[in-house]
Amino acid sequence: MHKLARGSEKIVNQDPKQINQAALMASVVGQVGCLIVVIIGLALGAGMALDKFLGTRAIFTVLLMVGSVPVALYITVRLSLTAVARQSALQPQDSNDSEEEIDV
């Protein structure tokens, strides 16, 4: 017989909605992490290239690195809001449960 690994019974018995929410949150965290690394890498590369081309001493590197922080924060917020909106759209609206009619 096939034995389940220790702790896998919890995963099998979880509600599919919880698993979907956890997967969505994990994908958002992964996207945000990768995009922040890409943004910082691009700012560093562009700053170093500009400094080398113009013969300056790391002024553009510093400026672009500092400027990449608000861009990374903006993208983080936008991705998070998009994920929340996507999750809200996937959840069915049960308006009948929240509003009960009372016959008098």
Buried (B, 14 or more C-beta within 10 A) or exposed (E): EEEEEEEEEEEEEEEEEEEEBEEBEEEBEEBBEEBBEEBBEEBBEBBBEBBEEEEEEEEBBEBBBEBBEEBBEEBBEEBBEEBEEEBEEEEEEEEEEEEEEEEE
